[in-house]
Amino acid sequence: MKKLILCFFSVLITLTGLALFPNNVVEAATPVNGNATRKAKDVLNYIYSLSGNYTLSGQHDKPGDVSSTFNNVKNITGKYPGLWGSDLGFASSGLDTMNNRQGVVNEAKNKWASGSLVTLTWHMIRPQDNSPNTFEGSVKGHPLTNNEWSQIVTPGTTLYNQFITRIDEAVPYLKQLRDADVPVLWRPFHEMNGNWFWWGGNTTYSKKLYQIMYDRYSNTHGLNNLIWVWNVDRPSNGAPASYYPGSDYVDILSMDIYDNDFNSSYYNTMVSLAGSKPIALGEVGQLPTSSILSSQPKWAYFMEWTEYLTGYNSNSSIQSLYNSTKVISQGTTPFYKVLWNQITSHTANITFDSQNSNYFESWPTRVIRSSATNEEIVWNQNSMSSFKLYGYYWNSEAVSHFSFYTSSNGTSWSQASPAITGGSGTWQSYVYTLSGLSNVNYVKVRWNNTSGQSWSPQIAAVTIN
């Protein structure tokens, strides 16, 4: 009888609509770097929330021309990608120049401020070769000998010292992004299971290069803004698991797929290897279609390689993908909608929910708490005249409205009383408006509901004037 009652209750939940509750709400992610910055944690939480729900659109631009292809996506689709990528380069001039690293840093700051996430990779010159160099002259081919592989991972050897010097070339630029509080999806030694780059194709040593870089960047240089993205090519070029550096070194697992080769077995390989970690398409040539993403829903983002955008995809196929309800562009990321670059601080238990967007007037991702505690977020903009927040409450719980506080200096606060409108829907929507503000540079919003669910209320958007 007890078993029958439980079965009946299970069916009742589904039939009566209680399945409208967020299911499997994302817990706050834990970066592999225990000292990761708050915004690096935020980005990783967001990537976790996308997995299985949405795919973030991405576009790569080479370091010699840092935004043309990204901007061309807007020309074709009317939307900017939600993720911008570039490279630290290797050449003396041209699109792959290493002499525009400062320009790459500046553009990364611009893209983050505009609401897109940032990812960087590096076609690194061999440590023993002169810099700058050419792709064929150093980056591609020129495999290390067995003796060189042994030396490059052995502290005290000449080649190890050269390797440390080479990887440290990137540090001043990544530190600028750290100091500007720009989180970076960092994808070093990409396509590690292939034998075309000097760092790849060695199941014993290729992953050790990644581990050495992780330890040095995290523990010596304090690059706590980096989210560590491990990358391989398709399994036909080498079993990904043989190159995996270990879960203590990887936040996101990614695969590069060209030639429209979105084989379900590759996807299943990555899902199995990742466990609870997110997976992504680190590079693609032909874009995945909506049907591919529907059948392979855990790809959290894709990054289209520069010249492939229009070289291997028609405008109509690009438009079709970007118009998919399951693909996120810049204008629908919370980093754009909730003005994340203007958040100066928030308490620890803040994360994201990207499920059930049809109950939130199609806002793809909302800001939630990971525990039913009094969490807070602080926004900063000098000389605010108005502040508006769009929130949602589960309709079976008593509404405990957000509290609002204003400040000129971010330390002394006065409680404010917003105008409140709304209150309808399966998830009750409310708009909170603070208007006529004077001498206000900071607004703090506080969750008050500590007796109900952690995922109610939710913040969908913020506007500041």
Secondary structure, DSSP 8 states (H G I E B T S, - for coil): -HHHHHHHHHHHHHHTTGGGS-SS-------SSTT--HHHHHHHHHHHHHTTT-EE-EEE--TTSSSHHHHHHHHHHSS-BSEEEEE---BSSSTTBSTTHHHHHHHHHHHHHHT-EEEEE-----TTS-SS--IIIIIBS----HHHHHHHTSTTSHHHHHHHHHHHTTHHHHHHHHHTT--EEEE-S-STTSSSBTT-S-TTTHHHHHHHHHHIIIIIS--TTEEEEEEE--GGGS-GGGG---TTS-SEEEEEE-TT---HHHHHHHHHHHTTS-EEEEEESS---HHHHHHSTTEEEEEE-TTHHHHSS-HHHHHHHHTSTTEEBGGGSHHHHTTGGGEEEE-S-EEEE-S-GGGTTT-S-EEEESSSS--EEEEE-TT-S-EEEEEEEETTS-----EEEEESSSSS-EEE--EEEEEETTEEEEEEEE-S--S--EEEEE----SS-TT-SEEEEEEE-
